[in-house]
Amino acid sequence: MFGELDASEWKPVTRGALIAWLVAYGLFLWYAARDTEGFLFVDHANLVFHEAGHMFFSWFGHTIMMLGGTLGELLVPLFVGVYFGLRRETAGVAFAGFWFFENFLYISAYMADARAMNLPLVGVGDSVEHDWNFLFSHWGVLGQDTSIAATTRWLGWCGMLGTMLWLVWMHFRTAE
């Protein structure tokens, strides 16, 4: 998608910017690790894309509509990452990648709630459905909700840390 990863084509990240980004990401990871609610401050913004995903994907049937919330909150940072990637903006791609994988933390909290259904849901009236209760029931894996959620959460943490490592690697690859 981005062609050969020729570091000379990518915009460099200065040492100061690298340190600032790593401190910001590190503080966020510290904040996320201390979270007990499963809903971080950035999830308020992600919720907008989640709900928009339901509306957008409602054209494709009920199951895809239910999955559309999660798709919405993942596709927006993915598209942002593609935009920055096409422009060879190293820090922008890293930001979008970190944001993409951060979504996995809330998605995993929502997945883990599939059987218990204790999380407050956004919607109107009595027709509000729990996305992951419906999806896991539909796919016959409702009993594995917490283990699937744990794997999703682990992937989110690995992705965020991997994004930070990629940013460091790109800093050294693009250093002039």
Protein Blocks (a to p, Z undefined) as FASTA:
>chain_A
ZZpadfklpccddfklmmmmmmmmmmmmmmmmmpcnlpafklmmmmmmmmmmmmmmmmno
jklmmmmmmmmmmmmmmmmmmmmmmnopaklmmmmmmmmmmmmmmmmmmmmmmmnomacc
edehjkbccfklmmmmmnopmmmmmmmmmmmmmmmmmmmmmmmmmmmmmmmmmpZZ
